[in-house]
Amino acid sequence: MQNSRLRYHSRRPGTHRRPARPQKRHGGLIAFIVIVFLIYFATAGWTGEQMAKHVLSPLMTQVANMQAPKTPPPTAPAQQTQPPAKTMQEVNLPGFTLYALRGGLFDSAQNAETLAAQLAGRGAAGTVLQDEEGYHVFIAAYASAEDALAVRDRLAANGVDCTEYRMELAPLKLELTGSAAQAEAMEQTMGYWRTISLELGLAAIAQDAGQKTAVADASHDWATQLRHAAAGLSATDADGLKQRAVDWADRLDGLKDDNDPVQTSRALQLQMAWALVIWAGGL
């Protein structure tokens, strides 16, 4: 009978033996990784194409847009306003005749002013106007010869001697180089100037006859018409026509507050008509 040795391990007092750790097995994990790796290679072509198409391409486009400098959209060239064409324009002004009553003609301005003051004190225009003949002292002006002669006879009966004097402006046909709008403005300005010169006398007669506000009622309309027409003129048109028209408009506006609008209207009528005749004669 064979003797068998007993194998034993001695244990020291106060100690105990730790149980052995079980060995980790990685076989399953390794197999899973291998399978995934094989699937990846099998589908790499299709997946890469989809990733490039749906993820990488849009992303790279956004990045490129962020980095690229922004070019402003093209702007349309600014349109340059062309000035109105300047061509030869025709301006027409009807003529007129005023029948004035003249109290005297003097070589001396002082003598003329003395008589004018006396006449103005009696309600006449008492206006002094000068030309190459000398200093004319005017009493009033009328649109018809009959009216002028009738007033002359009444004045003579009251000891006031006067003679008839015609202020005449022949029809004008002017040619100027400018735009059609400028020609129209000049024609309107001169037309209003002429018309107001005639209407001032009529308003004075009407107020003398009892229409107490005849002059004041018309003065604002006259001034507005003249200013509106002159607004289309330049400062150099026709020897300062614009500034002359504006000055007349200011004086017309002042009639509504005048202490003696009848006398002032008669004086302004003579002054405007005379200035128009002299101005037209110098063209």
C-alpha positions as CSV (number, residue, x, y, z in Angstrom):
1,M,0.0,0.0,0.0
2,Q,1.5,3.2,-1.1
3,N,1.9,5.9,1.4
4,S,0.4,9.1,0.4
5,R,1.8,12.3,1.6
6,L,-0.4,14.8,3.1
7,R,0.0,18.2,1.7
8,Y,-0.9,21.0,3.9
9,H,-0.2,24.7,4.5
10,S,0.6,26.0,7.8
11,R,-1.4,29.1,9.0
12,R,0.0,31.7,11.1
13,P,-2.0,32.8,14.1
14,G,-4.1,36.1,13.5
15,T,-4.1,35.8,9.7
16,H,-6.6,34.7,7.1
17,R,-6.3,33.7,3.6
18,R,-7.8,36.0,0.8
19,P,-9.9,34.1,-1.7
20,A,-8.4,34.0,-5.2
21,R,-9.8,36.6,-7.7
22,P,-11.6,35.1,-10.6
23,Q,-9.9,35.7,-13.9
24,K,-11.5,38.2,-16.3
25,R,-12.6,36.8,-19.6
26,H,-12.5,39.2,-22.6
27,G,-13.5,36.8,-25.3
28,G,-17.0,38.2,-25.8
29,L,-16.0,41.8,-25.9
30,I,-13.3,41.1,-28.5
31,A,-15.8,39.2,-30.6
32,F,-18.2,42.2,-30.5
33,I,-15.5,44.6,-31.6
34,V,-14.5,42.4,-34.5
35,I,-18.2,42.1,-35.7
36,V,-18.6,45.9,-35.5
37,F,-15.4,46.4,-37.4
38,L,-16.5,44.1,-40.2
39,I,-19.8,45.8,-40.5
40,Y,-18.1,49.2,-40.7
41,F,-16.0,48.1,-43.6
42,A,-18.9,46.5,-45.3
43,T,-21.0,49.8,-45.1
44,A,-18.2,52.4,-45.2
45,G,-18.8,53.4,-48.8
46,W,-22.5,54.2,-48.3
47,T,-22.1,55.8,-44.8
48,G,-19.3,58.0,-46.0
49,E,-21.3,59.2,-48.9
50,Q,-24.3,60.0,-46.7
51,M,-22.2,61.8,-44.1
52,A,-20.5,63.9,-46.8
53,K,-23.8,64.7,-48.4
54,H,-25.9,65.6,-45.4
55,V,-23.5,66.7,-42.8
56,L,-20.1,67.7,-44.0
57,S,-21.1,69.5,-47.2
58,P,-23.6,71.9,-45.5
59,L,-21.3,72.4,-42.6
60,M,-18.3,73.4,-44.9
61,T,-20.6,75.7,-46.9
62,Q,-21.6,77.6,-43.7
63,V,-18.0,77.9,-42.7
64,A,-17.0,79.2,-46.1
65,N,-19.8,81.7,-46.0
66,M,-18.7,83.0,-42.6
67,Q,-15.1,83.4,-43.6
68,A,-15.7,84.9,-47.1
69,P,-15.9,88.7,-47.2
70,K,-19.4,89.9,-47.9
71,T,-19.8,91.7,-51.2
72,P,-22.4,94.5,-51.1
73,P,-25.1,94.1,-53.7
74,P,-24.5,96.3,-56.8
75,T,-26.3,99.7,-56.6
76,A,-27.9,101.3,-59.5
77,P,-26.1,104.4,-60.7
78,A,-27.5,107.7,-59.4
79,Q,-29.7,109.4,-62.0
80,Q,-28.5,112.9,-62.7
81,T,-31.2,115.5,-63.1
82,Q,-30.8,117.2,-66.4
83,P,-31.5,120.9,-66.4
84,P,-34.3,122.0,-68.7
85,A,-33.2,122.5,-72.3
86,K,-32.5,126.0,-73.3
87,T,-33.8,127.0,-76.6
88,M,-35.1,130.1,-78.3
89,Q,-38.4,131.0,-76.7
90,E,-41.0,133.6,-77.7
91,V,-42.7,135.8,-75.2
92,N,-45.8,137.9,-76.1
93,L,-47.3,140.8,-74.2
94,P,-50.4,142.7,-75.3
95,G,-50.1,146.4,-75.5
96,F,-52.1,148.9,-73.6
97,T,-52.9,152.6,-73.5
98,L,-53.5,154.6,-70.3
99,Y,-55.1,158.1,-70.6
100,A,-53.5,160.1,-67.9
101,L,-54.2,163.6,-66.7
102,R,-51.0,165.7,-66.2
103,G,-50.9,168.7,-64.0
104,G,-47.6,170.1,-65.2
105,L,-44.2,169.4,-66.7
106,F,-41.1,170.9,-65.0
107,D,-37.4,171.1,-65.4
108,S,-37.0,171.4,-61.7
109,A,-37.7,168.4,-59.4
110,Q,-38.4,170.7,-56.6
111,N,-41.2,172.6,-58.4
112,A,-42.7,169.3,-59.5
113,E,-42.7,168.0,-56.0
114,T,-44.4,171.1,-54.7
115,L,-47.3,170.8,-57.2
116,A,-47.5,167.0,-56.5
117,A,-48.0,167.6,-52.8
118,Q,-50.8,170.1,-53.4
119,L,-52.6,167.7,-55.7
120,A,-52.2,164.7,-53.4
121,G,-53.7,166.8,-50.6
122,R,-56.9,167.0,-52.7
123,G,-57.1,163.3,-53.4
124,A,-55.2,163.1,-56.7
125,A,-52.3,160.8,-57.3
126,G,-49.8,163.6,-57.2
127,T,-47.1,161.4,-58.8
128,V,-43.9,162.7,-60.2
129,L,-42.3,160.7,-63.0
130,Q,-39.2,161.6,-65.0
131,D,-38.0,161.0,-68.5
132,E,-35.9,162.9,-71.0
133,E,-38.6,165.6,-71.2
134,G,-38.4,166.5,-67.5
135,Y,-40.5,165.9,-64.4
136,H,-44.2,165.1,-65.1
137,V,-46.7,165.6,-62.4
138,F,-49.7,163.3,-62.8
139,I,-53.2,163.5,-61.3
140,A,-54.8,160.2,-62.4
141,A,-55.1,157.7,-65.2
142,Y,-58.0,156.0,-66.9
143,A,-58.5,153.1,-69.3
144,S,-60.6,155.1,-71.7
145,A,-60.2,158.5,-73.3
146,E,-63.9,159.4,-72.5
147,D,-63.3,158.9,-68.7
148,A,-60.2,161.0,-68.8
149,L,-61.8,163.8,-70.6
150,A,-64.8,163.8,-68.3
151,V,-62.6,164.1,-65.2
152,R,-60.5,166.8,-66.9
153,D,-63.6,168.9,-67.5
154,R,-64.7,168.6,-63.9
155,L,-61.3,169.5,-62.6
156,A,-61.2,172.6,-64.9
157,A,-64.6,173.7,-63.4
158,N,-62.9,173.6,-60.0
159,G,-59.9,175.6,-61.1
160,V,-57.5,172.8,-61.7
161,D,-55.8,172.9,-65.1
162,C,-54.5,169.7,-66.6
163,T,-53.9,168.1,-70.0
164,E,-54.3,164.6,-71.4
165,Y,-51.2,162.4,-71.6
166,R,-51.1,159.0,-73.2
167,M,-49.0,156.2,-71.7
168,E,-48.8,153.7,-74.5
169,L,-47.1,150.3,-74.7
170,A,-47.1,148.7,-78.1
171,P,-47.6,144.9,-78.2
172,L,-44.3,143.2,-77.5
173,K,-42.9,140.0,-79.0
174,L,-39.7,139.1,-77.3
175,E,-37.2,136.3,-78.0
176,L,-35.1,134.9,-75.2
177,T,-32.8,131.9,-74.8
178,G,-34.1,129.7,-71.9
179,S,-36.5,127.0,-71.0
180,A,-40.2,126.9,-71.9
181,A,-41.0,127.3,-68.1
182,Q,-38.9,130.5,-67.9
183,A,-40.6,131.9,-71.0
184,E,-44.0,131.1,-69.5
185,A,-43.0,132.8,-66.2
186,M,-41.9,135.9,-67.9
187,E,-45.0,136.1,-70.0
188,Q,-47.2,135.7,-66.9
189,T,-45.3,138.2,-64.9
190,M,-45.5,140.9,-67.5
191,G,-49.1,140.1,-68.2
192,Y,-50.1,140.5,-64.5
193,W,-48.0,143.7,-64.3
194,R,-50.0,145.1,-67.2
195,T,-53.4,143.9,-66.0
196,I,-52.8,145.3,-62.4
197,S,-51.8,148.6,-63.9
198,L,-55.2,148.9,-65.4
199,E,-57.2,147.4,-62.5
200,L,-55.7,149.7,-59.9
201,G,-57.5,152.7,-61.5
202,L,-60.8,150.8,-61.7
203,A,-60.6,149.9,-58.0
204,A,-59.9,153.5,-57.1
205,I,-62.9,154.7,-59.1
206,A,-65.1,152.0,-57.5
207,Q,-64.0,152.9,-54.0
208,D,-64.6,156.6,-54.8
209,A,-68.1,155.6,-55.8
210,G,-68.9,154.0,-52.4
211,Q,-67.3,150.6,-52.4
212,K,-65.3,151.2,-49.3
213,T,-63.1,148.1,-49.5
214,A,-62.7,147.8,-53.2
215,V,-58.9,148.4,-53.1
216,A,-58.2,146.3,-50.0
217,D,-60.2,143.4,-51.4
218,A,-58.3,143.2,-54.6
219,S,-54.8,144.1,-53.3
220,H,-53.9,140.7,-51.8
221,D,-55.0,138.9,-55.0
222,W,-52.9,141.2,-57.1
223,A,-49.8,140.7,-54.9
224,T,-50.3,136.9,-54.9
225,Q,-50.6,136.6,-58.7
226,L,-47.5,138.7,-59.2
227,R,-45.4,136.8,-56.7
228,H,-46.5,133.4,-58.1
229,A,-45.6,134.4,-61.6
230,A,-42.3,136.0,-60.6
231,A,-41.2,132.8,-58.7
232,G,-40.5,131.1,-62.0
233,L,-37.9,133.8,-63.0
234,S,-34.3,133.9,-62.2
235,A,-32.7,136.9,-60.6
236,T,-31.0,137.9,-63.9
237,D,-34.0,137.5,-66.2
238,A,-34.7,140.5,-68.3
239,D,-32.9,143.2,-66.5
240,G,-34.1,142.4,-63.0
241,L,-37.8,141.7,-63.8
242,K,-38.1,139.3,-60.9
243,Q,-37.0,141.8,-58.3
244,R,-39.2,144.6,-59.8
245,A,-42.2,142.3,-59.6
246,V,-41.5,141.3,-56.0
247,D,-41.2,145.0,-55.0
248,W,-44.6,145.8,-56.7
249,A,-46.2,142.9,-54.9
250,D,-45.0,144.2,-51.5
251,R,-46.4,147.6,-52.3
252,L,-49.7,146.1,-53.4
253,D,-50.0,144.1,-50.2
254,G,-49.5,147.4,-48.2
255,L,-52.7,148.9,-49.8
256,K,-55.0,147.1,-47.3
257,D,-53.5,149.0,-44.4
258,D,-53.0,152.4,-46.2
259,N,-54.6,155.5,-44.7
260,D,-55.7,156.7,-48.2
261,P,-55.9,153.7,-50.4
262,V,-57.7,155.6,-53.3
263,Q,-54.9,158.2,-53.6
264,T,-52.2,155.5,-53.2
265,S,-53.9,153.2,-55.7
266,R,-53.9,156.0,-58.3
267,A,-50.2,156.8,-57.6
268,L,-49.2,153.1,-57.8
269,Q,-51.1,152.6,-61.0
270,L,-49.2,155.5,-62.7
271,Q,-45.9,154.2,-61.3
272,M,-46.4,150.6,-62.5
273,A,-47.6,151.6,-65.9
274,W,-44.8,154.1,-66.4
275,A,-42.2,151.6,-65.2
276,L,-43.5,149.0,-67.6
277,V,-43.4,151.4,-70.6
278,I,-39.9,152.6,-69.7
279,W,-38.7,149.0,-69.1
280,A,-40.1,147.7,-72.4
281,G,-38.7,150.7,-74.3
282,G,-35.2,149.8,-73.0
283,L,-35.3,146.2,-74.4
